[in-house]
Amino acid sequence: MKEEFVRAIDLAKELNLYLKIVTATNTFESYNSFFNIYEQYEEACRRIAVLTPYKELEEIYDEESGSEIIKNSIIDGNVWLKEFSLLIDPNTIDIKEIKLTKDEANKIKEALLTIK
């Protein structure tokens, strides 16, 4: 049986959402033994393709930067679709080529309807 695919950009249009490549950041801690203090800083850790209601979204917070993303999960109102390395230039990512199975697309639709 051949699996049918849906382009993420088409799903975004259907759901009135935006498909964006955003930078995921995480908070890291370091210890400075000379001054005996802990420091916290945010640093980019990867890029993620998301479906989002926010037109200007550029950055998201990633609590689990050490593990793979859970595809199609809804976090802070955004649907996380696909992970990319931070080394990949976001301008080279063709968002028209990001695809989901028809089953995954239907599950996302259902999940978003239960939230609204």
Residue, then its C-alpha position, 0 to 999 in steps of 0.5 A: m500500500k502506497e502512503e499518501f503525503v501532504r506538504a506541510i505548507d498546504l496543511a499550514k494554509e488549510l489550518n490558517l497557520y504559518l510554516k516557519i523554520v525557527t531557532a531553538t534555544n536552551t538555557f545552559e549553566s556554567y560554574n566560575s570557580f574563581f568567583n564561586i558563582y553559577e552563570q546561566y546563558e541562552e544559546a541556540c541549539r538547533r533549527i526546527a520546522v514548526l506550524t505556528p499561529y505567530k507570524e513573527l515567530e523566530e525563536i522557541y525554547d527547547e527544554e530537551s535539546g539533547s534528545e530528538i524532537i517528538k515529531n508533530s507534538i504541540i508545544d506552546g501552541n506550535v506544532w514541531l514538525k522536523e529538526f535541522s542541524l544548527l549548521i544548516d543555513p535556514n535559507t537553504i531549507d526548502i519548506k515546500e519539501i517538508k511533508l507529512t503522511k496524510d495520517e499525521a496531518n489528520k492527527i495534527k488537525e484533530a489535536l489543534l481542534t481540541i485545543k481551540 
